[in-house]
Amino acid sequence: MEKDTQPDAVSSVLKVFGIVDALSEKKEIGVTELAQRLMMSKSTIYRFLQTMKSIGIVAQEGESDKYRLTLKLFEISARALEYVDLIDLANKEMEVIAKQTGETLHLGALEGSEIIYLHKIDSTYSLRMHSRIGRRNPSYSTAIGKVLLSALSEQELQILLRDIEFVQHTENTLKNIEELKQELALVREQHYAEDKEEQEVGLHCVAAPIYDRLGHIVAAISVSLPIVRFEKENLAHLVRMLHQAGRNVSKQLGYQHYPVAE
């Protein structure tokens, strides 16, 4: 009989990782052998394996009771490592812009229908944007989000945002997907996006894309500054700096055809 004094959730996680670890040592392994090695009942092992199979972590060998790991975990870890490289590369470029402007810089990626901040450099000013790494924001009301959404087809955009309510954070927030589509057409044309007090009153953000080696937009770099320090005449200069940063990071990720010339 299995003895377990740990909370159910913690116990389940430990059991799953025990199964993964055991499977990683052999090409394939049966339920009986797993049960013996992990000192768990066959019914428990089978239940966990079926759940892991349903989400693609393990595969069953035909009609037998043998299971093997798929490449799902490898794919997940590869994406995580890619983000580590991306953050390191982007940080160098963001520091250059931060020194020139003194403003807040963000690196963000798309996570579902939201953006997630992967990295940040704070402004040197006392009046600045308050955010944190790991924080999420809506894609439709942020400059980074618009850049990332601009890479999607109309069908992909419809599917991604079909259940999303366009919350009016400010009076400037886009009201629906049709308004967003019009905005994204402009983003695709100019290869940068703006958040004109759409997420937060008094804050203007500009963002430019980063491409991976296959030419897919995987992230965006933005500069955020209070309206009191934003001058329309300076927009072109901010965009040039962001494009330069995006181009340099994209090149190091293996993409040589950034859409905006140096």
HELIX and SHEET records of a PDB file:
HELIX    1   1 ASP A    8  SER A   24  1                                  17    
HELIX    2   2 VAL A   31  LEU A   38  1                                   8    
HELIX    3   3 LYS A   42  SER A   54  1                                  13    
HELIX    4   4 LYS A   72  THR A  101  1                                  30    
HELIX    5   5 ALA A  143  LEU A  149  1                                   7    
HELIX    6   6 GLU A  154  LEU A  161  1                                   8    
HELIX    7   7 ILE A  177  GLN A  190  1                                  14    
HELIX    8   8 ILE A  227  ARG A  229  5                                   3    
HELIX    9   9 LYS A  232  ASN A  234  5                                   3    
HELIX   10  10 LEU A  235  GLN A  252  1                                  18    
SHEET    1   A 3 ILE A  29  GLY A  30  0                                        
SHEET    2   A 3 LYS A  66  LEU A  69 -1                                        
SHEET    3   A 3 VAL A  58  GLN A  60 -1                                        
SHEET    1   B 6 ARG A 136  PRO A 138  0                                        
SHEET    2   B 6 GLU A 114  ILE A 121 -1                                        
SHEET    3   B 6 THR A 104  GLU A 111 -1                                        
SHEET    4   B 6 ILE A 217  PRO A 226 -1                                        
SHEET    5   B 6 LEU A 203  TYR A 211 -1                                        
SHEET    6   B 6 ALA A 193  LYS A 196 -1                                        
END                                                                             
